[in-house]
Every structure is written in C-alpha cells, then in structure tokens.
Amino acid sequence: MARSDGRLSHDLIPGEKGPQDACGVFGVWAPGEEVAKLTYFGLYALQHRGQESAGIATSDGRSILVYKDMGLVSQVFDESSLGSLRGHIAIGHTRYSTTGGSTWENAQPTLGGHAGGTVALAHNGNLINTVELREMVDSEHAGRTVRGEIARGNTSDTALVTTLLAADEDKSLEEAALDVLPNLEGAFCFVFMDEHTLYAARDPYGVRPLALGRLERGWVVASETAALQTVGASVVREVEPGELIAIDENGLRSYKFAEPKRKGCVFEYVYLARPDAVISGRVVHEARVEMGRQLAREHPVEADMVIGVPESGVPAATGYAQESGILFGQGFVKNAYVGRTFIQPSQTLRQLGIRLKLNPLEHSIRGKRIVVIDDSIVRGNTQRAQIRMLREAGATEVHVRISSPPVQWPCFYGIDFATRAELIATGLGVEEIRASIGADSLGYISTEGMIAATNQPPSQLCAACFTGEYPIELPEDGRIGKHVLETLPIEIASGHDRSITLAPEDRVDRSSRSGGSDAEGVGTGVSGGGSGALDHP
C-alpha cells in the first residue's frame, strides 16, 4: 500500500496499518577494517526492522563524524559517503519511529558532547519514562541552555539519553553510562561510542535482542545474529539483560548495571526478526514452523492446499501442512521489488484493484479449498482483501489461520501497532472477526501454543500485546506515547537552526575534516558525498 510519505506499508490496501518494526542497531570496533562499509552491510541485513531513516557514525580516534538521512539504507549511502566515513569504530541505525515523529531531526545516530569528549548513540526499543528523563535533562542543565540534538528539534527518547550521557564534563562516558542506564525504564538496546571506545547495553528485561560477534580483527554487536553473519563475524553470545559492554584497544569489558529480569518480546519470534535469526538459542524459523504445527493441532480443517502470506506466514504454513498432511503450495506471487514508490495510485486505480504487493496464483487456487496462514490480524482489512482476491481467483473455500493470538493491546516497548480502538480483536470475538473478513473459518493459535513454540519459559517472555499484562510498569499519569515529547515545551538554543553561534569558551574543535558543527562543536557533516545530509530539513 502506498503511504503519503511514499513508502509501502506491510499491507495491501490504503488505510491499513500493520505492526511496524522495531529499529535495528549495529556497532563495530575493528582497526584496519572498512568499518563504515561493514556497518552499511550490517544495516542492510537489518533493513526489515526499520525503513524510515538510516545513519552511520565513525571515529578515527580524533573525531566522530555522522551521516544520516531519511530513506532506506541503500538510498541514504553511496560509495562517496561511505568513503568519507573513516576510522576504526562505527555504529549504525535503521529506524522505525516509536518515540518522536519520522523526521530528519529524529534520525539516528544522535550526537552529544562537551569539552571532554563526544558521544554518538543508536537505540532500538522504546523508553516509557521519557517525561521523567526530560525533567532530568532540565535539572542537569539548570541555569544553562539545553543544546545539541534537543536544540536542533530532536523529540526522541534517544536524544534525552544522549544529552544525559554528556551532561557531566567530569565523568568519562563509561562512568556516565553506569550512572544513567539504571535510570532508564522500558526497552532499550544501545550501541554508542566516543572517540576511542565502542559500547553496547541492553535493558534488564532484554525485551529486544542484541548479539555480540567476533571478527578476525575486532568485535561486532547487532540487533540480530543474521547481521553478524552477513559481515563474516562469528556469533559469540547475546548481550545479557542489564549488561554494559565496552570494547577498545584494551579488549572487552563487561559491567552489570542492573539485575536481569528476562522478558523477551514474543512478537520477535512471530514476525519482527528475520527467520534466520537466533534469539535465546532458538532459531526463529524453527519457532515459526512449530507455531504452524500447533495451529494445525488446535484448529484442524478439511482442505486441499495450505498457503502462507509472504513472507512471515510461509514458515508457519509449512508447519501447518506438515502436521495436517494437507498439500503445501504457493497461492500468492509477491513483487520482490516492492519497497518504495513515489507514484501513488489514484482513486480510480484503487477501484480497479491495483495490487502492488501480492497477486493470487490463479491456476493453483481455482477449485480448491484453501487454508491461508498469516502472522497476525490488526484491523482486518488486509485479510479481507486477501480473501476477496482468493475467491476471485476461484477458491471454493478460504480458511484463515493466524500464528499469533488476537492482538488486543498496544506495545510500549518498541513496536507500533494500531491504536487499541483500531484493533479489530478489541471489540469483536473470533466468530465476529471471521464474518467481518469473509472467511469460511478462522482460528488463532493459543497464547500457550505460541509461547511453547519458542522453547522459552513463559515467565521469560513478554506477550503484553496479546494479554495486556505489561512486565514493565507503565506510568500511572498516562504521559506516554509516540509524540509525548513533541507536546512538551523545552528551552532550546535556537529551535531547528543548525548553524548555532557559540561563545568562544563553548567551542570545541572535534574534527579536522570539513562539515558543520552542532551546539557542542561536534562535527555533523562529512566531506564529499556525506555533506548532502545537512541540507535536508
């Protein structure tokens, strides 16, 4: 579906919003390697986790340079921009916004700093005490103007953390991190850096995945193990919940800043993560196949063929076919090149049934009873369109099976679902949903069956979007949500003006390369291909 911003959503038709992914983070410490290119390919492997913006920061030991822009990884970077990002440390980010709007100002990595050093930070997850953190920023800067990312209009929770990490000039970044991290509530996987050291941290609940890998001449951290393997790194282990890792010329150091209380996101297994990712020792593809087998046990039906909705429904469809003995087949053809389009269909074209993402494979479907496997139902409009397409292609019966329970609650830990009022399962029972989408039958996997397929103890998983039981307590005052910081006033240096004039005593020389500087004198541009990012509002 073509959205107003030119991107295609997870869904088939206008107005339908599927579950939007969490962000992807990547970090590398590797002297002698092309760290910007390693990060580019790592982000490319994590593109499914966020398609709004992308960015990379590098350090050569003297200065940190950042290049970021709106768009996909392959659209933001080219040989020229990557060639400008030199050094032995890099972090990267590909974003879907969960706090703060989808704007250039909110793209990551974020930058902060003072006379003692610079910090660049990338974040996967979502903090729930953002208002409290904003108040901490105000307190830390009492009597002084808040500068840096916030001054340039950044309204993300990530900008608050970056500002807090750089608030005390008397502390090293490592000391500041050990002070700040215990104050953060919610889900976070951070990769961050100063001029000399790469850091990685994961919240005590381990809601989002973060893995550590080894290169021949360095170390890598990434949101998913698949990104480590993409760049030729061997998987060492997961970054533990409540752990801070530091990597520099002295090797790897580990700190425990909080006691672990594991509550990994079960939706990573259902939909978010790549099928070749490994989370807590479980291959995601195997978990999805087992969910399909469990669906067949819980909701059998007489049919001629099982099909999966590409791509996330296919592994579960394979499992359903294996368990039920019903033939597995291909019912939809996916346009592999659908990702972005700036040409939006007119109302007339929509009425003609323009299908940008999927087409039914008519010769396989005609005259058959079909079982359609999908990962979730949000509003129901996508499934309604799919069923109509299958019936038009000649299916005699369409039975829908969903490899997750009904989504009834919003996520505050890094996934952007529709609002609770828009979730079809909030107000309707299974039989009413079946009638609404036009299926002959409908079956959801049970919560217990879904969790069992992950091979994880139920006590160590978050299933709040299905159960409404939030493991990390939400603010009682209700001050939470994607745009909460955009509604709060804050004293800033000069709004969205990036060319901030500093008093001589505030200026810090960070870079010998060309490029602008932010409110702390931190370089915000790179020479060559990277300089264009500064021209975007």
C-alpha positions, 0 to 999 in steps of 0.5 A: 500500500502506498503511504503519503510519505511514499513508502509501502506499508506491510499491507495491501490496501490504503488505510491499513496499518500493520505492526511496524518494526522495531529499529535495528542497531549495529556497532563495530570496533575493528582497526584496519577494517572498512568499518563504515562499509561493514556497518552499511552491510550490517544495516542492510541485513537489518533493513526489515526492522526499520525503513524510515531513516538510516545513519552511520557514525565513525571515529578515527580516534580524533573525531566522530563524524555522522551521516544520516538521512531519511530513506532506506539504507541503500538510498541514504549511502553511496560509495562517496559517503561511505568513503568519507566515513573513516576510522576504526569504530562505527555504529549504525541505525535503521529506524522505525519511529516509536518515540518522536515523529519520522523526521530528519531531526529524529534520525539516528545516530544522535550526537552529544558532547562537551569539552571532554569528549563526544558521544554518538548513540543508536537505540532500538526499543522504546523508553516509557519514562521519557517525561521523567528523563526530560525533567532530568535533562532540565535539572542537569542543565539548570541555569544553562541552555539545553543544546545539541540534538534537543536544540536542533528539534530532536523529540526522541527518547534517544536524544534525552539519553544522549544529552544525559550521557554528556551532561557531566564534563567530569565523568568519562562516558563509561562512568556516565553510562553506569550512572544513567542506564539504571535510570532508564525504564522500558526497552532499550538496546544501545550501541554508542561510542566516543572517540576511542571506545565502542559500547553496547547495553541492553535493558534488564528485561532484554525485551529486544535482542542484541548479539555480540560477534567476533571478527578476525580483527575486532568485535561486532554487536547487532540487533540480530545474529543474521547481521553478524553473519552477513559481515563474516563475524562469528556469533559469540553470545547475546548481550545479557539483560542489564549488561554494559559492554565496552570494547577498545584497544584494551579488549572487552569489558563487561559491567552489570548495571542492573539485575536481569529480569528476562522478558523477551518480546514474543512478537520477535519470534512471530514476525519482527526478526528475520527467520534466520535469526537466533534469539535465546538459542532458538532459531526463529524459523524453527519457532515459526514452523512449530507455531504452524504445527500447533495451529494445525493441532488446535484448529484442524480443517478439511482442505486441499492446499495450505498457503502462507502470506509472504513472507512471515506466514510461509514458515508457519504454513509449512508447519501447518501442512506438515502436521495436517498432511494437507498439500503445501503450495504457493497461492500468492506471487509477491513483487520482490521489488516492492519497497518504495514508490513515489507514484501513488495510485489514484482513486480510480486505480484503487477501484480497479484493484491495483495490487502492488504487493501480492497477486493470487496464483490463479491456476493453483487456487481455482477449485480448491479449498484453501487454508491461508496462514498469516502472522497476525490480524490488526484491523482486518482489512488486509485479510479481507482483501486477501480473501476477496482476491482468493475467491476471485481467483476461484477458491471454493473455500478460504480458511484463515489461520493466524500464528499469533493470538488476537492482538488486543493491546498496544506495545510500549516497548518498541513496536507500533501497532494500531491504536487499541480502538483500531484493533479489530480483536478489541471489540469483536470475538473470533466468530465476529472477526471471521464474518467481518473478513469473509472467511469460511473459518478462522482460528488463532493459535493459543497464547500457550501454543505460541509461547511453547513454540519458542522453547522459552519459559513463559515467565521469560517472555513478554506477550503484553500485546496479546494479554495486556499484562505489561512486565514493565510498569507503565506510568500511572499519569498516562504521559506516554506515547509516540509524540509525548515529547513533541507536546512538551515545551523545552528551552532550546538554543535556537529551535531547528537552526543548525548553524548555532553561534557559540561563545568562544569558551563553548567551542570545541574543535572535534574534527579536522575534516570539513562539515558543520558543527552542532551546539557542542562543536561536534562535527555533523557533516562529512566531506564529499558525498556525506555533506548532502545530509545537512541540507535536508530539513 
